[in-house]
Amino acid sequence: MRYRPEIDGMRTIAVLSVIFYHANFSMFSGGFIGVDIFFVISGFLITKVIRKEILVDNFSFLNFYEKRIRRIFPALFFVVLSSLIISVYVLPPVDAKHFFQSMFATITFSSNFLFWIQSGDYFDVGSIYKPLHHTWSLSLEEQFYLFHPFLLIFISKLKDYKQLIIIVLSIFISLTFSHFYLNLDLKGNFYLLPFRMWELFAGALLAFINLDKIRNKFSNMQQDIFACIGIAIVFISIFSFNPKTLHPSFITIAPILGSCIIIIFSTTKGLSGKLLSNKLSVYIGLISYFMALPNICFFSIYFNK
């Protein structure tokens, strides 16, 4: 798959918005939607890779999960161990007990279930002091990867338009459940895969579309304008959302749509290219996964006391 540096630029926006949110920068009151941006990116890239391998009859579950382990485990174990060392000295006994529970849940990719059952709302003050609280999104993403390859293999025998219909229906069903489940279980709606799956599927949908064919219908300037619109939508969401925003719900369509527009139309040229594809943005994006975990942990423990 052709490398697209502008997607690493999107990762930079996502990771910095989350870090600045946890650092209590008031301007980034909706910085938590950086996680949603990551979901779109992950859904797009993983689906693109899997579909390509399926089309050439070269997909292997063993290779797929081995690559996930190689990417995730080094940084994950680093943050778990560093959090363990810090927590021993910082957390009182009761909170330390909860930490050990979350540590086990984190390495088994089930922390979203634990925090759904055990914690208050994600935005509660008490949640800020859980060093591994942010790993809920990693657990949710890995749960998605458990079934997503099977789904793609299953539908690969169908015609392209039928595959698109299935993905679109999946987006619609998950989004609808997410919006109307808010009144029944606010925490479950935030933490659990069925109500977040539509964000990953939104990115996956783009992997079923010939993006080059779409871009070729527009001039370079028009592509840049669309990409800038997508960036603007994302930043408006980051600056205007806040912990009282009903999220995820229909309103979350805004940052998800903005992220999709960026993936479709962004290139290395124009204003959007300068923002997303410059060396600094690309560098931060490349280390975003390793950067996000320890930094969020650090900010959560110290800057919110």
Backbone torsions as a table, in degrees:
resi	resn	phi	psi	omega
1	MET	NA	135.5	-178.4
2	ARG	-63.2	131.9	179.7
3	TYR	-71.3	133.8	179.8
4	ARG	-122.2	100.7	-176.8
5	PRO	-62.0	-26.3	-178.7
6	GLU	-65.4	-24.4	176.8
7	ILE	-72.2	-33.8	172.5
8	ASP	-65.7	-32.3	173.7
9	GLY	-64.0	-36.6	174.7
10	MET	-63.5	-39.6	178.0
11	ARG	-60.9	-37.4	179.1
12	THR	-62.1	-46.1	177.0
13	ILE	-58.5	-42.9	-176.9
14	ALA	-65.1	-50.4	-174.4
15	VAL	-70.1	-39.1	-179.9
16	LEU	-69.1	-36.4	178.8
17	SER	-64.5	-38.9	178.2
18	VAL	-67.8	-45.1	-179.7
19	ILE	-62.5	-44.9	-179.4
20	PHE	-67.0	-32.7	175.5
21	TYR	-63.8	-47.2	-179.1
22	HIS	-69.6	-21.5	176.3
23	ALA	-84.6	4.6	177.3
24	ASN	65.8	33.6	171.1
25	PHE	-76.3	114.5	-171.6
26	SER	-60.0	-32.2	-179.4
27	MET	-62.6	-29.2	-177.6
28	PHE	-98.3	47.4	-177.5
29	SER	-63.5	-22.6	177.4
30	GLY	-111.7	24.2	-177.0
31	GLY	-62.3	-18.1	179.2
32	PHE	-63.4	-17.2	179.4
33	ILE	-74.1	-3.2	171.8
34	GLY	-56.7	-32.7	177.0
35	VAL	-62.5	-40.3	179.9
36	ASP	-65.5	-36.9	176.2
37	ILE	-62.7	-43.3	177.1
38	PHE	-59.5	-39.8	179.9
39	PHE	-60.8	-43.5	179.6
40	VAL	-63.0	-46.7	-179.9
41	ILE	-60.7	-45.9	-178.2
42	SER	-63.5	-44.6	179.2
43	GLY	-59.5	-39.3	-180.0
44	PHE	-68.4	-53.0	-173.8
45	LEU	-67.2	-44.8	-178.6
46	ILE	-65.2	-42.6	-180.0
47	THR	-65.3	-39.3	179.0
48	LYS	-60.0	-45.5	-178.3
49	VAL	-66.4	-47.9	-177.2
50	ILE	-63.0	-44.9	-178.9
51	ARG	-62.4	-40.4	179.3
52	LYS	-61.3	-43.2	-179.5
53	GLU	-70.1	-35.8	178.0
54	ILE	-65.4	-41.4	-177.6
55	LEU	-63.0	-30.8	179.1
56	VAL	-101.6	13.7	177.6
57	ASP	56.2	46.0	-176.5
58	ASN	-128.9	16.9	-178.1
59	PHE	-83.4	136.2	178.0
60	SER	-132.7	125.2	177.1
61	PHE	-61.1	-39.5	-179.5
62	LEU	-60.9	-46.8	179.8
63	ASN	-66.3	-38.4	-179.2
64	PHE	-61.5	-51.0	-176.9
65	TYR	-73.5	-28.2	174.8
66	GLU	-63.7	-42.2	178.3
67	LYS	-63.9	-38.9	178.6
68	ARG	-63.6	-42.0	180.0
69	ILE	-63.7	-44.5	-179.7
70	ARG	-61.0	-37.0	-177.8
71	ARG	-77.3	-39.5	-168.5
72	ILE	-90.2	-45.1	-167.1
73	PHE	-64.4	-40.6	-178.7
74	PRO	-56.4	-51.4	-179.5
75	ALA	-69.6	-35.6	-178.7
76	LEU	-63.9	-46.6	-179.8
77	PHE	-69.1	-29.9	175.6
78	PHE	-62.1	-47.9	-176.8
79	VAL	-71.9	-33.8	177.8
80	VAL	-64.5	-46.2	-179.2
81	LEU	-67.1	-42.3	179.7
82	SER	-67.0	-37.6	176.9
83	SER	-66.1	-36.5	178.4
84	LEU	-62.4	-45.7	-179.4
85	ILE	-63.0	-45.2	-179.3
86	ILE	-66.6	-43.3	-174.6
87	SER	-64.8	-33.1	179.2
88	VAL	-58.6	-34.8	-177.1
89	TYR	-95.4	-21.0	-172.7
90	VAL	-101.5	-40.6	-170.7
91	LEU	-86.8	140.6	172.7
92	PRO	-69.9	165.6	-174.3
93	PRO	-52.9	-43.1	-178.0
94	VAL	-62.8	-46.4	179.8
95	ASP	-69.2	-32.0	177.5
96	ALA	-63.8	-38.2	177.0
97	LYS	-61.3	-44.5	177.9
98	HIS	-64.4	-34.4	178.6
99	PHE	-62.6	-45.3	-179.3
100	PHE	-62.8	-35.1	175.5
101	GLN	-64.6	-44.2	-179.6
102	SER	-68.8	-30.7	177.8
103	MET	-63.9	-44.8	177.8
104	PHE	-64.3	-42.2	-179.9
105	ALA	-65.1	-34.1	-179.1
106	THR	-65.9	-46.8	-176.4
107	ILE	-75.9	-11.4	174.5
108	THR	-105.0	9.6	177.4
109	PHE	54.4	46.5	177.7
110	SER	-132.9	16.8	-175.7
111	SER	-65.9	-27.0	177.3
112	ASN	-64.1	-36.6	175.8
113	PHE	-66.2	-43.2	-179.1
114	LEU	-61.1	-47.3	-177.4
115	PHE	-71.5	-28.7	173.9
116	TRP	-63.3	-42.6	-177.5
117	ILE	-80.6	-41.2	-167.0
118	GLN	-94.6	-37.3	-170.3
119	SER	-92.4	169.8	169.3
120	GLY	-80.3	-164.1	176.6
121	ASP	-59.9	150.5	-179.5
122	TYR	-53.5	-32.2	-174.6
123	PHE	-93.0	0.3	176.0
124	ASP	-64.1	150.2	-179.6
125	VAL	-59.4	-40.0	-177.7
126	GLY	-61.8	-30.4	-178.4
127	SER	-68.8	-25.6	-177.1
128	ILE	-63.5	-30.3	-173.3
129	TYR	-90.3	9.8	175.9
130	LYS	-94.0	108.4	-171.9
131	PRO	-57.9	-29.5	-177.4
132	LEU	-106.8	17.7	-176.3
133	HIS	-61.7	-34.5	-176.1
134	HIS	-69.5	-13.1	-177.7
135	THR	-74.0	-2.8	178.0
136	TRP	-58.1	-37.4	-177.2
137	SER	-70.9	-35.4	176.6
138	LEU	-65.0	-42.4	178.6
139	SER	-62.0	-44.1	-179.8
140	LEU	-62.1	-42.0	-178.9
141	GLU	-65.1	-41.9	-180.0
142	GLU	-69.1	-31.1	175.0
143	GLN	-65.2	-36.2	176.2
144	PHE	-62.5	-39.8	-178.4
145	TYR	-70.7	-15.1	178.6
146	LEU	-70.0	-34.4	-176.6
147	PHE	-110.8	-20.6	-173.4
148	HIS	-60.1	-44.0	177.9
149	PRO	-60.4	-37.5	178.3
150	PHE	-63.4	-40.9	178.4
151	LEU	-62.3	-45.6	-178.0
152	LEU	-64.8	-38.0	176.5
153	ILE	-66.5	-41.4	-178.4
154	PHE	-62.1	-44.2	-176.4
155	ILE	-86.1	-8.6	-177.3
156	SER	-64.1	-19.8	179.5
157	LYS	-79.9	-12.1	-178.4
158	LEU	-87.2	164.5	175.1
159	LYS	-66.8	156.0	-174.2
160	ASP	-57.0	-42.1	-176.8
161	TYR	-67.8	-30.3	177.1
162	LYS	-71.9	-36.1	175.4
163	GLN	-62.7	-42.9	178.2
164	LEU	-61.0	-42.6	179.8
165	ILE	-59.9	-43.1	-179.7
166	ILE	-63.3	-42.7	179.5
167	ILE	-66.3	-43.5	179.7
168	VAL	-63.3	-42.9	177.7
169	LEU	-62.3	-38.7	178.6
170	SER	-63.2	-41.5	177.0
171	ILE	-61.5	-48.5	-177.3
172	PHE	-61.8	-45.3	-177.7
173	ILE	-65.8	-47.5	-179.4
174	SER	-64.3	-42.8	178.9
175	LEU	-63.7	-42.8	179.5
176	THR	-63.4	-45.5	176.6
177	PHE	-59.3	-42.8	-178.6
178	SER	-60.8	-44.7	-176.7
179	HIS	-66.7	-45.1	-173.9
180	PHE	-87.3	-11.5	177.3
181	TYR	-82.1	-11.1	-179.3
182	LEU	-53.1	-43.4	-176.4
183	ASN	-73.2	-16.5	-178.3
184	LEU	-94.0	-40.9	-176.4
185	ASP	-156.4	92.4	-176.8
186	LEU	-61.9	-41.5	-179.5
187	LYS	-67.9	-45.8	-180.0
188	GLY	-60.9	-37.2	178.7
189	ASN	-63.3	-32.6	-178.9
190	PHE	-80.6	-41.4	-169.0
191	TYR	-93.2	-24.3	-166.0
192	LEU	-98.7	147.1	-173.9
193	LEU	-59.1	-44.0	-176.4
194	PRO	-55.2	-28.0	-175.8
195	PHE	-98.4	-3.6	176.2
196	ARG	-113.3	-13.1	-172.7
197	MET	-58.1	-31.1	-176.9
198	TRP	-64.1	-28.0	179.0
199	GLU	-69.8	-42.2	175.8
200	LEU	-67.5	-38.9	178.3
201	PHE	-68.2	-28.8	176.7
202	ALA	-61.7	-41.8	175.4
203	GLY	-69.3	-39.4	179.4
204	ALA	-61.0	-36.4	-179.3
205	LEU	-57.5	-38.4	-178.5
206	LEU	-65.9	-25.5	179.4
207	ALA	-73.4	-14.3	178.6
208	PHE	-93.2	-2.6	-175.2
209	ILE	-112.3	142.3	175.8
210	ASN	-79.0	94.0	-175.2
211	LEU	-68.2	-34.3	178.4
212	ASP	-61.7	-38.2	179.7
213	LYS	-65.0	-38.1	177.9
214	ILE	-67.2	-48.0	-177.6
215	ARG	-62.3	-35.9	-177.7
216	ASN	-65.8	-15.1	177.7
217	LYS	-78.6	-9.1	-176.5
218	PHE	-125.2	152.9	176.4
219	SER	-72.0	167.5	178.4
220	ASN	-59.8	-39.1	179.1
221	MET	-65.5	-43.2	179.2
222	GLN	-64.4	-40.4	176.7
223	GLN	-60.3	-42.2	-179.1
224	ASP	-66.0	-39.0	178.8
225	ILE	-62.4	-46.8	179.0
226	PHE	-61.2	-43.9	-179.9
227	ALA	-61.7	-41.2	178.4
228	CYS	-64.8	-36.1	176.0
229	ILE	-62.1	-44.3	177.9
230	GLY	-60.4	-43.8	178.3
231	ILE	-61.9	-42.2	180.0
232	ALA	-62.2	-42.3	178.9
233	ILE	-61.0	-42.9	180.0
234	VAL	-63.6	-46.5	-177.7
235	PHE	-68.8	-37.0	176.3
236	ILE	-61.0	-39.7	177.7
237	SER	-65.1	-43.0	-179.9
238	ILE	-61.4	-40.4	-175.7
239	PHE	-83.7	-22.0	-174.3
240	SER	-105.0	-27.9	175.2
241	PHE	-67.3	156.6	175.7
242	ASN	-153.6	171.9	-176.9
243	PRO	-56.6	-18.5	178.7
244	LYS	-87.2	-8.3	178.0
245	THR	-66.1	133.2	178.1
246	LEU	-72.5	99.2	-170.3
247	HIS	-141.8	134.0	-2.6
248	PRO	-79.2	146.2	179.2
249	SER	-164.9	-164.8	179.5
250	PHE	-58.6	-30.6	-178.5
251	ILE	-66.9	-23.9	179.8
252	THR	-70.8	-11.1	175.9
253	ILE	-57.3	-33.0	-176.3
254	ALA	-57.8	-60.7	-179.0
255	PRO	-66.3	-30.1	178.1
256	ILE	-67.7	-44.2	177.4
257	LEU	-63.1	-43.0	178.0
258	GLY	-59.6	-41.7	179.1
259	SER	-64.6	-40.3	179.3
260	CYS	-65.6	-40.2	178.8
261	ILE	-62.2	-41.1	179.0
262	ILE	-61.8	-45.5	-179.4
263	ILE	-62.3	-38.9	-177.6
264	ILE	-69.5	-46.3	-167.2
265	PHE	-108.2	-14.2	-175.5
266	SER	-70.6	143.2	174.4
267	THR	-136.8	-173.1	178.3
268	THR	-86.9	3.3	-176.2
269	LYS	-105.8	167.1	173.8
270	GLY	71.7	-171.3	-177.9
271	LEU	-63.5	-43.2	179.5
272	SER	-63.8	-36.8	178.2
273	GLY	-65.2	-40.1	178.8
274	LYS	-64.4	-34.4	-179.7
275	LEU	-75.7	-43.9	-172.0
276	LEU	-93.5	-26.5	-171.3
277	SER	-109.3	7.4	176.8
278	ASN	-70.0	162.9	-172.1
279	LYS	-59.8	-39.6	-178.1
280	LEU	-67.2	-46.4	-179.9
281	SER	-61.5	-43.2	-179.7
282	VAL	-65.3	-41.7	-178.7
283	TYR	-62.8	-48.2	179.6
284	ILE	-62.0	-39.7	178.6
285	GLY	-63.1	-38.1	-179.2
286	LEU	-66.2	-31.6	-179.9
287	ILE	-104.2	14.6	-171.5
288	SER	-60.0	-40.1	-178.4
289	TYR	-66.2	-46.7	179.9
290	PHE	-66.3	-34.0	-176.0
291	MET	-74.0	-37.5	-172.4
292	ALA	-66.3	-47.0	-171.2
293	LEU	-62.2	-57.7	-178.0
294	PRO	-66.4	-34.0	-178.2
295	ASN	-69.5	-42.4	178.0
296	ILE	-63.3	-41.2	177.1
297	CYS	-58.3	-46.7	-178.5
298	PHE	-61.3	-50.3	-179.1
299	PHE	-63.0	-40.4	-177.4
300	SER	-60.7	-39.8	-176.1
301	ILE	-78.4	-41.2	-168.4
302	TYR	-102.7	-38.0	-172.7
303	PHE	-85.2	-8.2	-176.7
304	ASN	-113.8	17.0	177.4
305	LYS	-73.8	NA	NA
